[in-house]
């Protein structure tokens, strides 16, 4: 009996020990799982912090809008596992967004313009939070790797209640966003909004420095920059360039007779006529005073002469502020020879001087094969209107 009792007690103790060991192992496993989850959360938090830090760094280190957009877009795409992405910005006065940055999309991929009241933006903007939406064939852009995405994670970009744009991250499969992911994307959008605003303000300042205040045309500094770009492009693609120098005839008499305010209004009106008379690819600028200039993209001498004559006739037919009828003189220079590109402005200016000497209200074309022009004397004195 004593032996049986001892065995019974021992068995009970072993069962109790086994139960305690099992409970301990379960607790240990639970602790390990909690630790693993905590480490995962910490890793995710580090990724989120790194993303927001990278975007914040872009805000402080760059004022180039394109760079800021690319930083926000590519980092967000990496975190969300997107196969491609695009950043859209609102343009003032338009109910549309335009794609300003992208990665892993084909050249000229469809969807370059998004209407705010159409999908894939409409649903997202109605709730103003990140959502995964379906894309149809009409709205899905082409991927560099081939095919078209069927889903997009759309993130609205808002600052102080103002819609600034939206980010589209293209996904291979549908997914539901977690609360942490939504918070992360909202943080990205907030940083992007700040960066975009800073870059836009800087861009506006740069544009103001390159824009003539009266006529709103590019100024002489901007013209020089554009001419340098056009020369480089023409050399690369073996194209011709033409340059037009334009002068408003008898403008001194306009100021003396009708006052400088009316003279300013005349110059502003002339700027609009020149701008609408030129082609979209041309650069129209105010050279200084009553002189204007046009850079004609991929244009030979016959084409430049035809355009110049059309502009001259358009100005002669117009009625300017104060009921004035005015004319312009134009000097034209054109060449496809790269070694002569740097002479175009001087030769067009010399041709303009010849037009003024010849009686005004006419077009003269420079002889690009002749000797380089010498500085001409003072332009002819203004005659009575």
Buried (B, 14 or more C-beta within 10 A) or exposed (E): EEEEEEEEEEEEEEEEEEEEEEEEEEEEEEEEEEEEEEEEEEEBEEBBEEBBEBBBEBBEEBBEBEBBBBBBBBBBBEBBEBBBBBBBBBEEEEEBBBBBBBBBBBEEBBBBEBEBEEBBBEEBBEEEBBBBBBBEEEBBBBBEEEEBBBBBBBBBBBBEEEBBBBBBBBBEEEEEBEEEBBEBBBBBBBBBBBBBBBBBEBEEEEEEEBBBEEBEBBBBEBBBEBBEEBBEEBEEEEBBBBBBBBBBBBBBBBBEBBEEEBBBBBBBBBBBBBBEBBEEEBBBBBBEEBBBBBBBBBBBBEBBBEBBBEBBBBBEEBEBBBEBEBBBBBBBBBBBEBEBBEBBBBBBBBBBBBBBBEEBBBBBBBEBEEEEBEEBEEBEEBEEB
